[in-house]
Amino acid sequence: MPRKRITQLFPGLLALRRKQRIACFYLGMRLDSKQYATKKSNVPLPYLVFTSTCPMYNPDTGFDMVYQENKVFNVKLAASQLAGAIIRPGETFSFWKYVHAADKHIPYKNALAELDGRLQPVYGGGLCQLSNVIFWLFLHAPLTLLERHGHDKKDFPEPPSDALLGVDATIYEGWLDLKVRNDTPNTYQLGFSFSQTAICASLYCDVRPEADIHVSNENLVYRQEKGGIFEEVDVVQTCRERETGKLLFARKVYRNRCRIGYPLPEHTVTLNEEEN
């Protein structure tokens, strides 16, 4: 039987432990050697690199839709801190560096998030939808990925969007962040807009991009293992010159693996644990 953590034995210590962890989290960023992006501008940079629109409401969670309404509220609140965020040459973007004070004056609401291995309503839940779409933007730019964490489990099917499998980026203040570094001579900027049902996220640049980065999935498999069914897929970047179509690079960024917590379509091929 696994040994229980002290915060499981004494739940009252959990809030204190979280405050301690968050304080150390930001102290670590102050003391490391990275130059973090902190500036914002209301004026968009002139060149659009990539834009993505995705639905914000998912009726297939199995929970009351009030938690979807709360998620949308939380996402908009956090996005207000990220709108216009500028990443200059040599700077590192951190999701939490921008978002950590979003609820200082207006509190988040309880929305769905994965916590202690199960989906449940938590304070500030749903912000992963915002980090997911930001990461999807970053994959289309020549930015250096420093930190990204995939979800261990998918609890329900995602609503249709242009994002691929395995491009999520879960965040948890004090523990998990999304970070990229700008090693280019160009400046990048985030932008957001909302319709009644969707979020539109855009990445801008101060110079016209000379190359386009295409992101694709390769080698998708589903495996039946003791812990359930697992989805494994490669996330691949292909970069070509705009004018000539010349291939500049093609590389696997990472292989994503997560457990599927809902029934797959009837004819999905699933490999056994010992199969390649």
WONOR-V913306 format. One line per field, one symbol per residue. ss: DSSP state (H for helix, E for strand, L for the rest). phi: phi as a letter, one per 20 degrees, with the letter a starting at -180 (. if undefined). Layout:
ss: ???
phi: ???
This chain:
ss: LLLLLHHHHLLLHHHHHHHHHHHHHHHHHHHLLLLELLLELLLLLLEEEEEEEEELLLLLLLLLLHHHHHHHHHHHHHHHHHLLEEELLLLEEEHHHHHLLLLLLLLLLEEEEEELLEEEEEELLLLHHHHHHHHHHHLLLLLEEEELLLLLEELLLLLLELLLLLLLLLLELLLELLEEELLLLLLEEEEEEELLLEEEEEEEELLLLLEEEEEEEEEEEEEEELLEEEEEEEEEEEEEELLLLLEEEEEEEEEEEEEELLLLLLLLLLEELLLL
phi: .ffffffffcgfefffffffffffgfffffefeeeefcecbfefffdeeacbcbfddcedendgffffffffgfffffffeefngddegnedecgffeegdfdfdcffdfbfbeblnbfbfcfmfnfffffffffffffecedefdbbceffbdebfffgbefefmdfbfcbgncccdccdeeeedddbebcbcdfcbdddcddcecffebddddbdblfbddecgepddecbedcdcdcfffdmffeabbefadecbeedbffggeffcefgeee
